[in-house]
Amino acid sequence: MYENLNNRTLTVNAGKALGGSTIINSMIFLTLFSQPRAEKAQYDAWGTLNNDSSWTWDALLPFFKKSEIFTPPNEFQRDNGATFVRDVHGFNESEGRVKVGFPNFFFPQSTLWRQTSMGLGFPASPDLANGSPHAVGVAPDSLDAANNTRCSAACAYFTPFAEQPNFTVLTNVTVTRIIWTASAQNDSTLTASGVEYIDSLNQTSRAILSRKGEVIVSAGTIGSPKILELSGVGNSTILQAAGISPALDLPTVGENLADHVHSWANAFTNISLTKDALLLNTDFAQQQLDLWFKNRTGLYSAAPRSLGIAAPSDVFEESEFNRLLNQSEESLSRFASEFSNGNPQLAKGIESQYRIALSLYRQNENLPLEMNLEPGYSGPTAFADRPARNYTAINSVLYSPLSRGRTHISSSSPLAAPVVDPAYWAHPLDVAIQVAGIKLARKMLQSSPLSSTYEGEFEPGTDKETDAEIEEWLRGVVASDNHEVGSLAMLPKDMGGVVDTELLVYGTSNVRVVVIKCLHDWRKSRFKAADIIKRN
């Protein structure tokens, strides 16, 4: 339960399938988290925090490009707002993996929203992947443009390698722990010799590493810390309380957790072609489904997301934002300590993150909100509980939260879910930004030319007028955007880091942590997907 959100229990979703959450995400393809690539300065901050120039925008862009096979927009897609810059995309089919392109259906209100946003001061983006996302545009999707279908991590990294003799993927299994070599108890560095898992019949088996092999942990922001803790790597106090014998005291495992926070503003619309029409008219929904199966057209083929990333100057008066920044700087050390869970090294790391974030805010380069249009209802109210009408929704997502939480096991059972606490809205600047995002969303709905479709506000509701009233409503409805990050931080160890810039877990010789969508040629060839598991 989240004290800051009216003691509600929130759900954090994750995909349990080959391809993980790329099977269920909204298909926006520009980064790891189904959102646009960040500002160049934010990538450069990785290099600053880790004193490593190989983690900067210029150094990472070639790897971003190598991860994709990009299909440029055709004339129809360009007419509906799709643009691209060739220099920030990859086209090499022998190197790229994820097929990226634009869909063959666009909602007209998306164009109206982009025009409205530009009228409110957002620049028109030539390409949301260019490292300057303070703009508005049409995001490309992780889809195969040849047949307008999703290209997940399985499409990209499993299917092309499925028949290779050195690549075996086991399904319907649960990893129980990493196995350490017998000498580990007398050695200051742990060395993994394999992985233990249980199958769907509850039988325990082991995958043993070949000579000089490595274990690459890629279970996501929630799952990867769980595997390390079940293996005895983490905060010894937490491990012992869960019934796990510590093998390596690495107290910041599972800490530093952050997540984007989702909110909405909804208005009734005079446009009849919305996603709501699929719920309001079953005959129409069947027609659209038939079109999808026939030739991949119609509303079910719509995957575009017109979006923009707002700068502080888009949502705050300069004097008001400076006041908020001054307060955040004055309380910087206090919040860093509170979010560190009693670990002084992590407090130092969070404080360093804050100093960079607040400095970039003052330069209008730390971008606090994603704004995007939904051509239909999007929000907390179930279909049966809202008026049976067509809607336009503006999603407002807290994009750069300062709140930091944690995820830890509470049981030695690998089948037990960990306890997850992203500490939503624990930092006052997060609250102020999210309230400002709703005010901007309302302004967008009522500004020209999108206002020509406006037929009154549904949510938050016209009775929510003041910032305090908006905040009170938000505390009862905001939800996870399912973009958790940071629980195995890449930082120097004396700043609370869990992995170094080679993604190696501190205190181990052959265990690395990565995100599956980054595996292809990430930093070095030994991180290729075919190296994940080699069965002897």
Summary of the structure (lengths in Angstrom):
residues: 536
radius of gyration: 23.4
end to end distance: 44.6
largest distance: 72.7
contacts: 1800
relative contact order: 0.18
helix: 35%
strand: 19%
